[in-house]
């Protein structure tokens, strides 16, 4: 019976709030690091794809002219920028252990701008354009509110 009390005491000590929070913090840290490594891989693959596409377009007939639309190339560039912003969000979380709302809003603005840039106006309805406009306006207002409430301190 004594060993049972000792076992219960050990389980209680392990499951204390501080130990539990430490374990959760460790798991968050591991997941964030795995996400950062995966985001680096995704970014490198996206850069590789962009390079292949550019070389094919530049050196195909007629030489030096893009036969595909530039919007596809712009879309790939913006995909890489979005991936870099997501990586910055992850690394900022690893450094400060807080989600920086300003970075999330900027990443969202880039993603919506990408959608707007590559948008095919022939296949897009008016309600989709209104939805994008509302999203851009909402994100821009959110960014303005965040920036005006937290002005950057000079380094």
C-alpha positions as CSV (number, residue, x, y, z in Angstrom):
1,X,0.0,0.0,0.0
2,X,2.9,2.3,0.7
3,X,4.2,1.9,-2.9
4,X,0.7,3.0,-4.2
5,X,0.8,6.2,-2.1
6,X,4.3,6.9,-3.4
7,X,3.1,6.3,-7.0
8,X,0.2,8.6,-6.5
9,X,2.5,11.3,-5.0
10,X,4.8,11.0,-8.0
11,X,2.0,11.2,-10.5
12,X,0.6,14.2,-8.7
13,X,4.0,15.9,-8.8
14,X,4.5,15.2,-12.5
15,X,1.0,16.5,-13.3
16,X,1.4,19.8,-11.4
17,X,0.5,23.0,-13.3
18,X,4.1,24.1,-13.6
19,X,5.3,20.8,-15.0
20,X,2.4,20.5,-17.4
21,X,3.0,24.1,-18.7
22,X,6.7,23.3,-19.1
23,X,5.8,20.2,-21.2
24,X,3.4,22.1,-23.3
25,X,6.0,24.8,-23.8
26,X,8.5,22.2,-25.0
27,X,6.0,20.8,-27.4
28,X,5.2,24.2,-28.8
29,X,8.9,24.9,-29.3
30,X,9.5,21.6,-31.1
31,X,6.4,22.1,-33.4
32,X,7.6,25.7,-34.2
33,X,11.1,24.4,-35.1
34,X,9.7,21.7,-37.3
35,X,7.4,24.2,-39.0
36,X,10.4,26.5,-39.6
37,X,12.4,23.8,-41.2
38,X,9.5,22.7,-43.4
39,X,8.9,26.3,-44.4
40,X,12.5,26.7,-45.4
41,X,12.2,23.5,-47.5
42,X,9.0,24.8,-49.1
43,X,10.6,28.2,-49.8
44,X,13.7,26.6,-51.4
45,X,11.5,24.4,-53.6
46,X,9.4,27.5,-54.6
47,X,12.6,29.4,-55.6
48,X,13.8,26.4,-57.6
49,X,10.4,26.2,-59.4
50,X,10.6,29.9,-60.1
51,X,14.2,29.6,-61.5
52,X,13.2,26.7,-63.8
53,X,10.2,28.6,-65.0
54,X,12.2,31.8,-65.7
55,X,15.0,30.0,-67.5
56,X,12.5,28.1,-69.7
57,X,10.6,31.3,-70.5
58,X,13.7,33.4,-71.2
59,X,15.5,30.8,-73.4
60,X,12.4,29.5,-75.3
61,X,11.4,30.8,-78.7
62,X,11.1,33.7,-79.2
63,X,14.3,34.2,-77.1
64,X,14.0,36.8,-74.3
65,X,10.3,37.2,-74.4
66,X,7.8,35.7,-72.0
67,X,5.3,33.6,-73.9
68,X,3.3,32.9,-70.8
69,X,1.7,35.7,-68.8
70,X,3.8,37.7,-66.4
71,X,1.1,37.2,-63.9
72,X,2.2,33.6,-63.3
73,X,5.7,34.8,-62.6
74,X,4.4,37.5,-60.3
75,X,2.3,34.9,-58.5
76,X,5.4,32.7,-58.0
77,X,7.4,35.7,-56.6
78,X,4.6,36.6,-54.3
79,X,4.3,32.9,-53.2
80,X,7.9,33.1,-52.1
81,X,7.3,36.4,-50.3
82,X,4.4,34.9,-48.5
83,X,6.5,31.9,-47.5
84,X,9.2,34.2,-46.2
85,X,6.7,36.1,-44.2
86,X,5.3,32.9,-42.7
87,X,8.9,31.9,-41.8
88,X,9.4,35.3,-40.2
89,X,6.2,34.7,-38.2
90,X,7.4,31.4,-37.0
91,X,10.9,32.7,-36.1
92,X,9.4,35.7,-34.3
93,X,7.3,33.3,-32.3
94,X,10.3,31.2,-31.4
95,X,12.2,34.4,-30.3
96,X,9.4,36.1,-28.3
97,X,6.9,33.3,-27.7
98,X,4.1,35.6,-28.8
99,X,2.2,35.8,-32.1
100,X,2.9,39.2,-33.6
101,X,-0.3,40.5,-35.0
102,X,1.3,43.0,-37.3
103,X,3.3,40.3,-39.1
104,X,0.2,38.2,-39.5
105,X,-1.7,41.1,-41.0
106,X,1.2,42.0,-43.4
107,X,1.3,38.3,-44.5
108,X,-2.4,38.4,-45.1
109,X,-2.2,41.6,-47.1
110,X,0.5,40.0,-49.3
111,X,-1.7,36.9,-49.8
112,X,-4.7,39.0,-50.8
113,X,-2.6,41.2,-53.0
114,X,-1.3,38.1,-54.7
115,X,-4.8,36.9,-55.3
116,X,-5.7,40.3,-56.7
117,X,-2.7,40.4,-59.0
118,X,-3.2,37.0,-60.6
119,X,-7.0,37.4,-60.8
120,X,-8.5,36.6,-64.1
121,X,-11.1,39.3,-64.6
122,X,-12.8,37.4,-67.4
123,X,-13.7,34.5,-65.0
124,X,-14.3,36.6,-61.8
125,X,-17.7,37.7,-60.7
126,X,-18.4,41.1,-59.3
127,X,-19.2,39.7,-55.8
128,X,-15.7,38.1,-55.8
129,X,-14.2,41.5,-56.5
130,X,-16.3,43.1,-53.8
131,X,-15.1,40.4,-51.4
132,X,-11.5,41.0,-52.2
133,X,-12.0,44.7,-51.8
134,X,-13.6,44.3,-48.4
135,X,-10.8,41.9,-47.3
136,X,-8.1,44.4,-48.5
137,X,-9.9,47.3,-46.8
138,X,-10.3,45.3,-43.5
139,X,-6.7,44.2,-43.5
140,X,-5.5,47.7,-44.3
141,X,-7.6,49.2,-41.5
142,X,-6.3,46.5,-39.1
143,X,-2.7,47.3,-40.1
144,X,-3.3,51.0,-39.6
145,X,-4.8,50.5,-36.2
146,X,-2.0,48.2,-35.1
147,X,0.7,50.6,-36.4
148,X,-0.9,53.7,-34.9
149,X,-1.4,52.0,-31.5
150,X,2.2,50.6,-31.4
151,X,4.6,53.0,-33.1
152,X,8.0,51.4,-33.7
153,X,10.7,52.5,-31.3
154,X,14.0,53.6,-32.9
155,X,16.7,51.1,-32.4
